[in-house]
Amino acid sequence: MTRRESNSFTKPSPQEVLASRGDAVVVDLERRNRDANRPNSVFVELEAANRHRGQQPEMTQVLTLLLASSECSLRCTMCDLWRNTLNEPTPPGALPEQIRLGLRHWREQTGRESGGTIKLYNSGNFFDPRTTPSVDDEEILRLCEPFDRVVVENHPLIGTRRLFEFGKRLRGKLEIAVGLECIAPRMLERLNKRLRPGQFFQFAKHLKEASIDLRVFLIHGLPWLAPAESYAWTIASARFAAAAGARHISLLPCRTGNGFMDRLAREGMFCPPTRKQMRVVMAALENDPRFDHGPVLTLDTWGLEPEPVELSESVTAEPKNDATHDV
């Protein structure tokens, strides 16, 4: 599949992105979670806690909750997380109830009462009052007391006063996950992130001053960029994030599924990156001496084509034990 001339494309409007949603291949509406007291998914995973080149990283157990909450108001071009959000503001008391359910799963799976990391991912901005009612802060802080690290998603321009207050009151270390995506100048308007590199860098500085950690999501394989150009900007974006003080950089493949990206794919303006292309980028990052002592680098394989499986007559395929627990 070829790409059209990138300069012929203008910034997509929020209305255009919204209008494309009807074309999205969305989850079965009968299975979509509409219960505000139940998270979309809960699972326990292992994650690297640090990175020193040539050494095995220390691993930590992570409880991840994909919370059911209201949709983010920003309407970013690449976002498909709206597919699993509620149609109304998150009711007071709902998120603490979801976290309690997740904690029960954590204890059942690990037998632990304390330590480790909890991720509270809500498909938007954790400190947006529409997403997380402020009246729930006290109970959420209490529920997170057993954990050494609490990771939440939040845009640098939303709810920052509440964010820093939450960080002061939290027993463990707060970590803010930010979708930087890409710093290529001609991508900034098209991504509709409302976030300039200078704003991001300043936000990162304030987090560091408040002893709050930073996690960054980058997207590789964006439309409107040729493969070599995309490779170069992903490397540059990772270096920028590291210079800003990111403790963790997660690399995601650009994917279809939100309607707008599906439309670009049909029009020949987008072809998702392959697993091989993602591995090439990850290898370049892992061998970059700038990252020898951090940040942690991970590849998110969600949206990539599955690994080819080779079976012989002497090999029996065993069912995969999926750690994800849909509740």
N, C-alpha and C positions, 0 to 999 in steps of 0.2 A: 504494500500500500504506500502510495506516495503522499507527500505533504504539499499543500498548496502554498503559494507564496505568503510567507508569514506577515509581511508588511501590509497585506491587503485586509487584515483583520483588525477591527476596532474593538474598544473595550465593551464587553457584554454588560448590559444593564441588569440590575436586579430583577426587573420585570421580565427580561428575556430569559434569564436563568430560571425564574419561577414558571414561565410559560412552557418550558421544556420538560417540566417534571411529569407531565401526563404521558410522555414517551418513555419514561424510565421503566426498566425492568425491576419492579419493586418486590418486596417480600409479599407473600400471600397474605392478603388483608385479613383472612380468617385466623391467621397465626400471629398477626401483629399484636404486641402487648399494649393493651389499653388500660391496664391496671396500674395506677400511680403508686400503689403500695408494693409493687413487685418489680425487681430489676429485670432488665431485658436478658441479662446473662451474668453468671458468676463463675469464676474459675480460679484455680491456683496454679501458678507457674513459677519457674526459676528464672532469675535475671541476674546478669553481672552487676556487681556493686561498684566495681572499679576496673581500671584498665592500665596495665603496664606491659608494654610490648615485650614479648619473649617469655612472659609469665602467665600462668593460669589465673584467671580472675577469681576473686572471691564471689561466690554466688549467694543470693538471698532469696528466700521464699516471698512470693508476692500474691496477695489476694486482690484480684481485679474485679470490680463491679462495673458493669455497663448499665448505668442508672437510667430509669425511665423518667424523663423530665421534659420541660417545654423546649421548643426549637430555638436555636440561636437566631438573633435578629439580623445578623450581618449578611447572610445570603452569599457567602463566598463562592466563587465560580467552581472550584474543585469539589466542594462539599457534597457528600452523599449521606451524611449522618442524620439528616432530617428524616430519613426513612424509618427511624426507630424512635421518634419523639412523640410526646403527647400533643394533642390538638389544643390544649389549654394551658394556662400557667400552672406550674407545679403546685399542688395543694400543700399548705403547711402540714408538717408532720409526716409527709409521704417519704421523703428521702431518709430520715432516721429509721423508718420502718424497713425500707429497702436495705439499709446498712445492717440492721439487726439480723435480717435473713442471711445476708452475706457472712456475717460473723459466725452464725451457726454452721454454715457450710465450711468455713475456715477451720473451726474447731474439730468438726467431723473428719476433715481431710488430713489435717496436720497434727491434731492433738495439742496444739500450742495455745497458750493463753496470752502471750506477749511476744514482742520482737517482730522482725520482718517489715514488709512494706504493704500499704494498702493504696490501691489506685481507685479513685472515685471519678470515673469518666462519664460525662453526662451529655456528650454530643454537642457541647456548646461552651458556655462560660459559667464557671462554678459560682462566681460572685455577682452574677446578674440576678437581681431580686425576682425576676420572672421565672428564672430557672431554679434558684435556691432561695426560698423565702428567708429573710434575715432572722426571723424568729426561731429558725431551726439551728442557728449557728452554735448555740450553747450545747444542745444535745449532740450535734455532730462532733464537736470538740471532745465531748465526754466519750463517745463511742470510739473515737480514734486514739484514745489514750494508750491502748496496749501497743501501738505500732511505733517503730522507730522512724518511719518515713511515711508521709502522706502526700500522694501525687494527685493534683487536680488540673483540669484544663481551664485556661482563661486567656482571653485576649488582653494585651497590654493596655488597652484604652478603656476597659470596662471594669468598674467596681474596684479600683486599685486601693482606695482608702480602706475599704472593708477587707481586702486581701491582706494588707499589711497588719491590720489589727488581728485578723485570724491567725496569721503567722506568729505574732507575739504571744498569743494565748495557747497555742498548740504545744503539747508536751514534746512531741517528736519534731523531726525536721520537715518543714513544708517544702514541696517542690512544685513549681508551676510549669506545666507543659504548654508550649506555644507553637502554633503552626506557622513557622516562618516561611516554609515551602520553597522559596527561591528568591535570590536577591538580584536577578537579572533586571536591569532598569526597565526594559520594555515589557517585562512581565508584570510589574507591580500593579498597574492599572487593570490589566486583564484578569488578574487573580481576585480583584475586588476585596483585598484583605484590609484595606484602609490602614496599612502599616508600612511606614518607610524604614529603611535600615537604620537611620539615625534614631528614630523613635524606639525601635527595638533595642538598640545598643544602650540607650539611656535607661530604658526599663530594666535591662539586665544589670546595669550598674546599681540601680536602686535595690534590686533584689539582693545583690551581693552585700550591700551595706546593711541590709536587714537580716543577713544570715539565712536567706531563702535560696534554695537551689533552683536551677533552670534546666528544663528538658526541652529539646527542640525537635519538631517534626519537619523533615524536608521531603519534597516530592520530586522524584526523578522521572524524566520522560514526558515533560509537559508538551502540549501541542504548541505550535508556532516556533519550536526550536528544532533545528536539525540535530541528528544524533550526536555528532561531535560537539556541537555547541551546548547541547543539554548536558553532556558529560562534563564539560569545562565549568559550567555554571553550578552544577551540583557540588563539584569539588570546592569551588570558590565559596559557595553558600555554607558548606560544612566548616571551612576554615574561618569564615566570618563568625559563625555561631560559636566555635571554640574560642576565638579571640574575645568574644563577648562574655565568656565564662560559662558556657553550657557544660553541665555535668554529664549529660546524656544526649546523644544525637541519634534519632531513629529515622532511617531512610525508608520511605514508602514508594511503591510504584504508582505512577499516575494510572487511574483506572476509569472504566465506564461505570454506569449504574446510577447516575444522578439525573439523567435526562439530557442535560446540556452536553455532557461529554459523549453520550451516545449519538447525539445529533452530529457532533463534529466528526465522529468516527464514520458515520454514514456518508458524510460529505467529503471524506478523504483527507480531513485536516488533522486526524489523530490516529495513531496506531500505538497501543499500549506497549511498554517496554517488555522485553522477554526476561525470563529468569536468568539467562546467560548475561544479558546486558546489565542487570542489577548486580550480579556477582562481580562483573568487571569493575563497576564503580566501587563496590564495597572493598574489593581487593586493593584498589588504589588508595582508599581512605585508610585501610588497616596498615598499609605499608608507608604511609606518609609520616615522616619523623615528627611533624607538628603534633601528632596525636599519640606519641609514644607513652605519655603518662596521663592519658585521658584526653578527651572525654570517652565514656563508654560509647561504643558504636554498635548499633543493632540494625538488622534488616527485617522489615515487616513484609512477610510474604503474602499477606492478604491481597487478593486480586491477581496474583501471578498464576500462570498456567501450572498445573500439577506436575510434579516430578515424574518422568517416565519410569514405569515399573517393568522390570524384566523378570519373568518367572520361567523356571524350567520345570520339567516333570518331577524333579527330585525336591523341589521347593514348594511348600504349602504356604499360601498367604494367610497370615493371622489377622483377625479383626483389629483395627486400630483402636487403642484406648484413648478416647478423646477426653481431655481434661476439662473441656468446657461444659458447664452445667446450666442449661436453660431452665429458668424457674418460672 
